Amino acid sequence: MSANDNFDPATPTMGSLQPTVQQKKMFRMVGSLLQLLLVALCIEMLLGISDGLGILLRLFLFAVVMTGIVVRIGWLSLIAIQFSLFIQEPRRGQFDQVPSGLFWCIVAMLTIVAAMKLPHVHRALTDTFLRAAGMGGSGKDSQRTRPFAILSLSLHALQLLLAVVLAIVILIKIPIGRQSGRWLQSSIETGQAFWPGTLWLVTIVALFVLARELAWRKIEGSQASLYLRSVRLIANYRDLIRFERERSKQNRNESAKAQIETPQAATRLANKRP
Amino acid sequence: MTFRAQAFAIAGMIGLCIGLTRGQTVLSLLSLSSLFWLFAEWLIFYLQMRYQIPSLHLERLVNSEQDSNRSLWAERTIDVQIRWRQGLRLHGATLDVLDVVPENLEIVGPEINAAPREPSRSWLIANLLQFFDNTDNRIPHQRKLGGGNSPTEWRYHARVRSAGNVAFSGFRLTLESTNGLFRHVEFVKCEQSFRALPSFVDAGGYRSLIKKSNIIPRHGIHRLHRSGMGSELLELREYMPGDPFKSIAWKVSAKRDQWMTRQYESEVPARVQLIVDGSSVSRVGGFGARLLDQMTFVAASVGRMAINAGDPVGGMLCDERGVRRLTPMSGEKGFQIFLRALADFSVNPSPPPCALSQRLIDAVCGLLSQRYPELLDFKVNQVPFFLFPILPSSRGRRRLRFQIAGALSEIYGLSTQEQVALVHNDQAIAGRIQDLLNRSGIPWVAPVVASSESRDREPIGRMNQLAESILSAVGHARDNEVIVVMSDLLNCVGVLEFLLPAVKIAVAKHHRVSFVCPTTTFQRPSRRIASRFSANWSAIDLLLVAEQSRLQIQAEQLHRELQRCGASLTLSGEKNAICMIMSELDLVKTGRSRSQGALR
């Protein structure tokens, strides 16, 4: 019996240091578990702002956020975190101290966004983990996709940061809560009683109108034709429906008349025959 | 905007309102950030939708050809190759391309790895398992067009189910943001239509009665025109019952102490007239499972064998639209013309009208959302206000009816008055829906046609048309031809008296008349199946046996009636039917009176 007779392709030999499929699968699973652990730590940090939450409620919220992450339902995680904040956060009403919550907000948003982009983030992180463990990427072309993945993740992070910063700016600028009293006092002193929130409202409305306009301009020829058709139908619906009812009534009468006449004609013909 | 995005936006707005009202800084900040992030996602998605989809160029090659004039063959596998080119590639959204495969094609190949969802597995567990195993289970005619390194083509294999038409309509593009918040569906037209020729089989056992080469030169230019009894000796063979006595080779028989017969060359080709009944009864069913498919298969096989043996093949193609006569043709070119005529005949005409049903509406909704998704958009396909009905489900149905009417009006270019008629007249909308489904290549199954269409509504009219076709074939025939009638006669035993006089006339004119009667079970009815009854049989098995028993009784009656007129009958469109027709042809050519025991 030669040595090759006992050769098992699944078992790595001393000569080849390439990882086997089973090894890769195992490492991938370990990577996934580590990611889940990291996410769990983040959630624990988000939910544990203060001791306002009872242990049962905390566990429940933790389970909800985790479920939202695993099944890729971002809004579920958002609602759970919002609920946690609703209970735990003190009602200070000082929105000028918003930047203090920047880090916390970014972590929360990152968790939610990561939950919504789960497959991509999961794949990217697993690939990184495999590479760090010396197993290579998950696919043949992982080296080529790496720059795209890094670019994509960077753009997402930038987008997230911009959203948070914009939110902070708006919350600081608009006089709401306890700031409104101060703003009123200062505006009376300066003689300008124009609430700056109006500007933001107008901006939002303008953006909304712009978005609608962009969406409207994208429609195709057939859609435009259908739109005109439906508008015409709506404008003349009452008249058209009356015509249609009249016509169907007329058709019914005619068919009934024809049914009455046909047996008579048949009888007449039968009578004529010898 | 998907439900996820709507829920996300609502959660963000509620959180913002509560946070501002209660003065909770972080709650307000988180909620407002989430709203801004959502808006930024929408903006990015809109840019992708606006610029990425129009820059996509897709083309389809069928069997490495783009030309629609080429023909495909039924029951053969075709290779479909999709090439794509994208001018602009933006990252952050996935673009799924689905080649909308016509109903006449069946996807085949080992690459079908779309695992069916296990019913016992809960939704949460399935998602958890998917988290650990990110395998991409996709159907072969669907691909996700990704980043710069993804291949620019893919291919899949499909089998043509039946003869007729294979019409590719286009691609369904689904652009979805990676987080599933926004989705845009678009249908890109890429129409290609191929004629699918019927398949055929060489049943064997039939050969030409003309020598391929003759070392003795022929005398003169005139031949003895007598069917199967030519002047040229083909071979000597053993005597078989039915052989004419005058062809017995007496000397050879005496030498061998065995009856021997002289087999002469056939100098007059025996023509075959194939009468194919394509009435609506024979067209009901999925592609490949129609009675008509069995008939075209037999007709093409008979045509192939007869033309191979040098016998011309003609035919009559009759259905509700009328009768089309095919003049007898021979040679390879003639065979191609014959096949093309059969293929065109196999394309379903307008279906018989049926009543409007919820299934019909569901079917057209599915079709419209797949091929005309832009016409179902509430923004452009607006619905007038109506007070009644009040119930939400009824209101929803009415709104849907308005939308379908609008989309149909746009597709068919109807006037506004006709659009209103579609909303209020069930018959009108049912007719349009049927036509649209039929034009889109949907087979004649419920709800495109009523399930009662599988039963013959006008058997007498059909028998009269067949009788006229037989008489027309007799009128155009020379002596000793084989007339093969392919029709579903099993349910018409009671009205055979309308057909039998024509059969008698054909037989009296020295033609041989054969009937091929396809069965719905694709099997020859037999009582042997019922005798093997077992307690383990399922309800479907029992139904099949019951159907077989019913067919057997009807087949016996039919066989008796036709035999009385001198016609032969075979059931089901299988190889035996082809053998029977060829044996009839053999009889005509050899001048014998009985067949050599072909299975009927």
Interface residues (C-beta under 8 A of the other chain):
Chain A: R28 M29 S32 T67 V70 V71 R72 I73 G74 W75 L78 I79 I81 Q82 L85 F86 E89 P90 R91 R92 G93 Q94 F95 Q97 V98 S100 G101 W104 C105 A108 M109 I112 V113 M116 K117 L118 P119 H120 H122 R123 D141 R144 T145 F148 L151 S152 L155 H156 Q159 L160 L162 A163 V164 L166 A167 I168 I170 L171 I176 G177 R178 L207 A211 L214 A215 W216 K218 I219 E220 S222 Q223 A224 S225 L226 Y227 R229 S230 V231 R232 L233 I234 N236 Y237 L240 I241 F243 E244 R245 R247 S248
Chain B: R4 A7 F8 I10 A11 G12 I14 G15 I18 G19 L20 R22 G23 Q24 T25 V26 L27 S28 L29 L30 S31 L32 S33 S34 L35 F36 W37 F39 A40 E41 W42 I44 Y46 M49 R50 H91 G92 W123 L124 N127 L128 F131 F132 N134 G147 G148 N149 T178 N179 G180 L181 E374 L375 D377 K379 V380 N381 Q382 V383 P384 F385 G406 A407 S409 E410 T416 Q417 Q419 V420 A421 H424 N425
